[in-house]
Amino acid sequence: MLARFLTMILSLCLLAAAPAQQQPPARPGQAAQPAKPPEGLKRYEGRYYIINTDFTGDDLREADLRMTKMAEEYKKRTEGFSGAIGHKFPFFLFRDIEDYHRAGGMEGTAGVFNPNTDTLMAYAGDKASTQTWNVIQHEGFHQFARSVIGGELPIWVNEGMAEYFGEGIFTGDGFITGVIPPRRLTLIKEDIGQKKFKPIKEMMLFTHERWNKEMSQENYDQAWTMVQFLAHAENGKYQGAFVKFMRAIATGQKWDAAWLSSFGSAEGFEKKWSEYWLRMDENPTADLYARAVTETLTGVLGRATAQKQKFETFDQLVDSANKNEVNIDTRDWLPPRLIASAFARAAKMQEQGGKFDLLPAQGSRLPMILCTMANGMKVTGKFTISGGRVAKVTTESPVRR
């Protein structure tokens, strides 16, 4: 249901708000004139991106893999509504902050999408961190939306959706979206309690120009909380109304009339929105974090299985991974630090009362990973194999409320 919801609303997304002069929206599949790569960067062609970077080896392979899965996530959510990807997106990834600034990256930023040149840029330092990829996932959505979708809608929706994807967790075979980081949730509750957020009606009236001028973290947080609420609150109760609102805006209806016909008063929405966030427990999407870990572990198991490697228990898989003895085809490569991180997080979950089991193959059924969380919730990881490679990795868990 959420996938269908995201597909519908993303199809209505607008030209990204970037700290550069605004340009008319590109037609789907149309690219702006890309920037020339700065000196010292090498050019690599991936499936969806032309990567210009001074990264090499595994760092470059990870960047290529992440960018490919990122584009496929955007594409999947807009399939049937957006245009085709008609060109490869220009992406510049820098080790040196001065190179990033010389190429046009703004002071105080780690990434930016420039609509004038259709260019996505990011500064990573010696190693791209989780924070680096959060920024790239956010800004990359703006680039994708402008080139493949086009159109225009309120800035809080555009930035809220970009933040939604920015928080997505990379698993090696895809992304888990909809997560709420506990630390961010703490700040959200404080800001709501201290009335630091703007009234909902004021947020809806924000222009691109005002957003870029203020550049407030509270604005990004509030836009994200509004989108998250509309996507997940009360078991998806507001998804249909949000789609109705977005369609009305896309056809030229004034936002206030569209909102009133879809939701009722902004004041009524504000009360439900604030109550939704204030009553959350400290880690409301623990199941999604568990799914992310389980999906990566399942991907590792799937790759080993494709290479005829067998394990009877989860501990055997852990031991093999710790000794770097898991067999993975080079075509199915995963970042070593992603694998190590997933097993480390699984160990921590076990210390906190969770449990991981490997369910061996049985008949025609391939082996699976079963994660039992400390609260008893179960997440099952499955994979399929085609042509000696992992074709698909999925996780299943009870429906979130």
C-alpha positions as CSV (number, residue, x, y, z in Angstrom):
1,M,0.0,0.0,0.0
2,L,2.8,2.4,0.9
3,A,4.6,1.6,-2.4
4,R,1.5,2.5,-4.3
5,F,1.1,5.7,-2.3
6,L,4.6,6.8,-3.0
7,T,4.3,5.9,-6.7
8,M,1.2,8.2,-6.9
9,I,2.6,11.2,-5.1
10,L,6.1,11.1,-6.5
11,S,4.6,11.2,-10.0
12,L,3.5,14.8,-9.1
13,C,6.8,16.0,-7.8
14,L,8.4,19.3,-8.8
15,L,11.6,21.0,-9.8
16,A,14.0,20.7,-6.8
17,A,14.6,23.6,-4.6
18,A,18.4,24.1,-4.7
19,P,20.6,26.9,-3.6
20,A,21.0,28.0,-7.2
21,Q,18.8,30.2,-9.5
22,Q,15.6,28.4,-10.3
23,Q,15.1,27.2,-13.9
24,P,12.0,26.1,-15.7
25,P,11.3,22.4,-15.1
26,A,12.8,20.0,-17.6
27,R,10.6,17.8,-19.7
28,P,10.8,14.1,-18.6
29,G,13.9,12.6,-20.1
30,Q,15.4,16.0,-20.9
31,A,18.8,16.9,-19.4
32,A,20.3,20.3,-18.8
33,Q,23.8,20.9,-20.0
34,P,26.0,19.1,-17.5
35,A,29.0,20.7,-15.9
36,K,32.5,19.7,-17.0
37,P,34.4,17.5,-14.6
38,P,37.0,19.4,-12.5
39,E,40.6,18.5,-13.0
40,G,41.8,15.5,-11.0
41,L,38.5,13.5,-11.3
42,K,38.1,10.4,-13.4
43,R,34.9,9.7,-15.2
44,Y,33.1,6.3,-14.9
45,E,29.9,5.3,-16.5
46,G,27.4,3.4,-14.3
47,R,24.0,2.2,-15.2
48,Y,22.2,5.4,-14.4
49,Y,25.0,7.9,-13.5
50,I,28.2,9.3,-15.0
51,I,30.3,9.3,-11.9
52,N,33.2,11.8,-11.7
53,T,35.3,11.2,-8.7
54,D,38.8,10.7,-7.3
55,F,37.6,7.6,-5.4
56,T,39.0,4.2,-6.6
57,G,38.7,0.5,-5.8
58,D,36.0,-0.6,-3.4
59,D,35.0,3.0,-2.6
60,L,34.2,3.6,-6.3
61,R,32.4,0.2,-6.6
62,E,30.3,1.1,-3.5
63,A,29.4,4.5,-5.0
64,D,28.4,2.9,-8.3
65,L,26.3,0.2,-6.5
66,R,24.5,2.7,-4.2
67,M,23.8,5.1,-7.0
68,T,22.3,2.3,-9.2
69,K,20.1,1.0,-6.4
70,M,19.1,4.6,-5.5
71,A,17.9,5.4,-9.1
72,E,16.1,2.1,-9.2
73,E,14.3,3.0,-6.0
74,Y,13.2,6.3,-7.4
75,K,12.1,4.7,-10.6
76,K,10.2,1.9,-8.9
77,R,8.2,4.4,-6.9
78,T,7.3,6.5,-10.0
79,E,6.8,3.7,-12.5
80,G,3.7,4.2,-14.7
81,F,3.5,7.9,-13.9
82,S,6.9,9.5,-14.8
83,G,8.8,9.5,-18.0
84,A,11.6,7.2,-18.9
85,I,15.2,7.8,-17.7
86,G,16.4,9.3,-21.0
87,H,20.0,10.0,-20.0
88,K,22.6,9.2,-17.4
89,F,22.8,11.7,-14.5
90,P,26.0,13.6,-13.9
91,F,27.3,13.0,-10.4
92,F,30.5,14.4,-8.8
93,L,31.9,12.9,-5.6
94,F,34.9,14.6,-4.0
95,R,37.4,13.7,-1.4
96,D,38.7,17.2,-1.0
97,I,36.4,20.0,0.4
98,E,38.2,22.7,-1.6
99,D,37.7,20.8,-4.8
100,Y,34.0,20.6,-3.9
101,H,33.8,24.3,-3.3
102,R,35.7,25.2,-6.5
103,A,33.2,23.1,-8.5
104,G,30.3,25.1,-7.0
105,G,29.5,23.4,-3.7
106,M,28.3,25.9,-1.2
107,E,30.2,26.6,2.0
108,G,28.6,24.7,4.9
109,T,27.1,22.0,2.7
110,A,28.1,18.4,2.0
111,G,26.0,18.0,-1.1
112,V,23.9,20.0,-3.6
113,F,21.8,19.6,-6.8
114,N,22.3,22.4,-9.2
115,P,19.3,22.5,-11.6
116,N,21.2,24.9,-14.0
117,T,23.6,22.2,-14.9
118,D,21.6,19.1,-13.9
119,T,24.6,18.3,-11.6
120,L,24.6,16.4,-8.4
121,M,27.7,16.9,-6.2
122,A,28.8,15.7,-2.8
123,Y,31.8,15.9,-0.6
124,A,32.7,12.7,1.2
125,G,36.2,13.1,2.6
126,D,38.4,10.0,2.6
127,K,35.4,7.7,3.2
128,A,31.7,8.3,2.4
129,S,29.8,8.0,5.6
130,T,26.2,7.3,6.3
131,Q,25.6,11.0,6.6
132,T,27.2,11.5,3.2
133,W,24.8,9.1,1.6
134,N,21.8,10.6,3.4
135,V,22.7,13.9,1.7
136,I,23.2,12.2,-1.7
137,Q,19.9,10.3,-1.4
138,H,18.1,13.6,-0.6
139,E,19.7,15.7,-3.3
140,G,19.6,12.8,-5.8
141,F,15.9,12.7,-5.5
142,H,15.7,16.4,-6.6
143,Q,17.8,15.6,-9.6
144,F,15.7,12.6,-10.6
145,A,12.4,14.4,-10.1
146,R,13.5,17.4,-12.3
147,S,14.7,15.3,-15.2
148,V,12.3,12.4,-15.2
149,I,9.1,13.8,-13.6
150,G,9.1,17.6,-13.9
151,G,6.2,19.7,-12.7
152,E,5.8,21.9,-9.6
153,L,4.2,21.6,-6.2
154,P,4.6,23.0,-2.7
155,I,8.2,23.2,-1.4
156,W,7.3,21.4,1.9
157,V,6.2,18.3,-0.1
158,N,9.3,18.4,-2.3
159,E,11.7,18.7,0.6
160,G,9.7,16.4,2.8
161,M,9.9,13.6,0.2
162,A,13.6,14.2,-0.3
163,E,14.1,13.9,3.4
164,Y,12.0,10.7,3.4
165,F,14.3,9.1,0.9
166,G,17.4,10.7,2.5
167,E,16.7,8.6,5.7
168,G,16.4,5.4,3.6
169,I,18.8,2.6,4.7
170,F,20.9,0.9,2.0
171,T,20.9,-2.9,2.3
172,G,23.1,-3.8,-0.7
173,D,20.1,-5.0,-2.7
174,G,17.8,-2.0,-2.2
175,F,16.6,0.5,0.4
176,I,14.4,0.4,3.4
177,T,12.4,3.6,3.7
178,G,10.1,5.1,6.2
179,V,12.5,4.9,9.1
180,I,12.4,7.3,12.1
181,P,15.9,7.8,13.7
182,P,15.4,7.9,17.5
183,R,17.7,10.9,17.9
184,R,15.8,12.8,15.3
185,L,12.6,11.9,16.9
186,T,13.8,13.3,20.2
187,L,14.5,16.6,18.6
188,I,11.2,16.6,16.8
189,K,9.3,16.1,20.1
190,E,11.3,18.9,21.7
191,D,10.6,21.3,18.8
192,I,6.9,20.5,18.9
193,G,6.8,20.9,22.6
194,Q,8.7,24.2,22.5
195,K,6.6,25.4,19.6
196,K,9.7,25.9,17.4
197,F,7.9,24.6,14.3
198,K,5.8,26.9,12.2
199,P,2.0,26.7,12.1
200,I,1.0,24.2,9.4
201,K,-0.7,26.9,7.3
202,E,2.4,29.0,7.3
203,M,4.5,26.0,6.2
204,M,2.2,25.4,3.3
205,L,2.6,29.0,2.1
206,F,6.4,28.7,1.9
207,T,7.9,29.7,-1.4
208,H,11.2,28.3,-2.9
209,E,12.8,31.7,-2.4
210,R,11.9,31.9,1.3
211,W,13.0,28.3,1.9
212,N,16.4,28.9,0.3
213,K,16.8,32.2,2.2
214,E,16.1,30.7,5.6
215,M,17.8,27.3,5.2
216,S,16.5,26.2,8.6
217,Q,17.0,22.6,9.9
218,E,13.6,23.0,11.6
219,N,11.9,23.5,8.2
220,Y,13.4,20.3,6.8
221,D,12.4,18.4,10.0
222,Q,8.9,19.8,9.9
223,A,8.4,19.0,6.1
224,W,9.7,15.5,6.7
225,T,7.4,14.9,9.7
226,M,4.4,16.1,7.6
227,V,5.2,13.7,4.8
228,Q,5.9,10.8,7.2
229,F,2.6,11.5,8.9
230,L,0.6,11.4,5.7
231,A,2.4,8.2,4.6
232,H,2.1,6.2,7.8
233,A,-0.3,7.7,10.4
234,E,-3.3,5.6,11.5
235,N,-2.3,2.8,9.2
236,G,-2.2,4.9,6.1
237,K,-5.5,6.6,6.7
238,Y,-4.4,9.9,5.0
239,Q,-2.7,8.4,1.9
240,G,-5.8,8.8,-0.3
241,A,-6.5,12.3,0.8
242,F,-2.9,13.3,0.2
243,V,-2.9,12.0,-3.3
244,K,-6.2,13.9,-3.9
245,F,-4.6,17.1,-2.6
246,M,-1.5,16.6,-4.8
247,R,-3.5,16.0,-7.9
248,A,-5.6,19.1,-7.3
249,I,-2.4,21.2,-6.9
250,A,-0.9,19.7,-10.0
251,T,-4.0,20.8,-12.0
252,G,-3.7,24.4,-10.8
253,Q,-6.1,24.5,-7.9
254,K,-5.1,26.9,-5.0
255,W,-3.5,25.0,-2.2
256,D,-5.9,26.2,0.5
257,A,-9.0,25.1,-1.5
258,A,-7.3,21.8,-2.4
259,W,-6.3,21.2,1.2
260,L,-9.8,22.0,2.6
261,S,-11.5,19.6,0.2
262,S,-9.0,16.9,0.9
263,F,-8.4,17.2,4.7
264,G,-10.5,19.9,6.2
265,S,-8.9,22.7,8.1
266,A,-5.1,23.1,8.5
267,E,-5.7,23.6,12.2
268,G,-7.4,20.2,12.6
269,F,-4.5,18.6,10.7
270,E,-2.0,20.3,12.9
271,K,-3.5,18.8,16.0
272,K,-3.5,15.3,14.7
273,W,0.0,15.7,13.3
274,S,1.5,16.9,16.6
275,E,-0.3,14.3,18.7
276,Y,1.0,11.6,16.3
277,W,4.6,12.5,16.9
278,L,4.3,13.3,20.6
279,R,2.8,9.9,21.5
280,M,5.5,7.8,19.6
281,D,7.7,5.6,21.7
282,E,11.5,6.1,21.6
283,N,12.1,3.8,18.6
284,P,8.9,3.5,16.7
285,T,10.5,2.0,13.5
286,A,12.7,-0.6,15.2
287,D,11.1,-3.2,12.9
288,L,12.3,-1.3,9.8
289,Y,15.9,-1.2,11.3
290,A,15.6,-5.0,11.9
291,R,14.4,-5.4,8.3
292,A,17.4,-3.5,7.0
293,V,19.8,-5.8,8.9
294,T,18.0,-8.9,8.0
295,E,17.9,-7.9,4.3
296,T,21.7,-7.4,4.1
297,L,22.3,-10.7,6.0
298,T,19.9,-12.5,3.6
299,G,21.7,-11.0,0.6
300,V,25.0,-12.4,2.0
301,L,23.4,-15.8,2.5
302,G,21.9,-15.7,-1.0
303,R,25.2,-14.9,-2.6
304,A,26.9,-17.8,-0.7
305,T,24.1,-20.2,-1.7
306,A,24.5,-19.2,-5.3
307,Q,28.1,-20.3,-5.0
308,K,27.0,-23.7,-3.6
309,Q,28.2,-22.7,-0.1
310,K,26.0,-24.2,2.7
311,F,25.4,-23.3,6.3
312,E,23.4,-25.2,8.8
313,T,23.2,-22.5,11.5
314,F,23.4,-18.7,11.7
315,D,26.5,-19.0,13.9
316,Q,28.2,-20.8,11.0
317,L,27.3,-18.0,8.7
318,V,28.7,-15.4,11.2
319,D,31.9,-17.4,11.6
320,S,32.4,-17.6,7.9
321,A,31.8,-13.9,7.5
322,N,34.2,-12.9,10.3
323,K,36.9,-15.0,8.6
324,N,36.1,-13.5,5.1
325,E,35.2,-16.9,3.9
326,V,31.8,-16.2,2.4
327,N,31.9,-16.9,-1.3
328,I,30.5,-14.1,-3.4
329,D,30.6,-13.8,-7.2
330,T,32.3,-10.6,-8.3
331,R,29.1,-9.8,-10.3
332,D,27.2,-9.9,-7.0
333,W,29.7,-7.8,-5.0
334,L,28.7,-6.1,-1.8
335,P,30.7,-3.5,0.1
336,P,32.8,-5.4,2.8
337,R,32.1,-2.7,5.4
338,L,28.3,-3.0,4.7
339,I,28.6,-6.7,5.4
340,A,30.6,-6.2,8.5
341,S,28.3,-3.5,9.8
342,A,25.2,-5.7,9.3
343,F,26.7,-8.6,11.3
344,A,27.9,-6.1,14.0
345,R,24.3,-4.7,14.2
346,A,22.9,-8.3,14.4
347,A,25.3,-9.1,17.3
348,K,24.1,-6.0,19.1
349,M,20.5,-6.9,18.6
350,Q,21.2,-10.3,20.1
351,E,22.9,-8.7,23.1
352,Q,19.6,-6.7,23.6
353,G,17.4,-9.8,23.5
354,G,16.9,-10.4,19.8
355,K,17.7,-13.6,18.0
356,F,18.8,-14.6,14.5
357,D,18.2,-18.0,13.0
358,L,19.2,-19.6,9.7
359,L,16.5,-21.8,8.4
360,P,18.3,-24.4,6.1
361,A,17.0,-25.3,2.7
362,Q,14.1,-27.7,2.7
363,G,13.1,-29.4,-0.5
364,S,12.7,-26.7,-3.2
365,R,12.8,-23.9,-0.6
366,L,16.0,-22.0,-0.4
367,P,17.5,-21.2,3.1
368,M,16.2,-18.1,4.9
369,I,17.1,-15.8,7.7
370,L,14.7,-15.4,10.6
371,C,15.1,-12.4,12.9
372,T,13.1,-12.4,16.2
373,M,13.2,-9.0,17.8
374,A,13.3,-8.5,21.5
375,N,9.6,-7.6,21.5
376,G,8.8,-10.9,19.8
377,M,8.2,-9.5,16.3
378,K,9.6,-11.6,13.5
379,V,11.2,-10.6,10.3
380,T,11.9,-13.2,7.6
381,G,14.5,-12.7,4.9
382,K,14.2,-14.6,1.6
383,F,16.0,-14.6,-1.7
384,T,15.8,-16.0,-5.2
385,I,18.6,-17.1,-7.6
386,S,18.7,-16.8,-11.3
387,G,21.7,-17.7,-13.6
388,G,23.9,-18.3,-10.6
389,R,23.3,-14.9,-9.1
390,V,21.0,-13.4,-6.5
391,A,17.9,-12.1,-8.4
392,K,15.9,-10.7,-5.5
393,V,16.1,-10.2,-1.8
394,T,13.0,-9.5,0.3
395,T,12.0,-9.2,3.9
396,E,8.6,-9.8,5.4
397,S,7.2,-8.7,8.8
398,P,3.8,-8.0,10.3
399,V,2.0,-4.9,9.0
400,R,3.1,-1.7,10.9
401,R,0.5,0.3,12.7
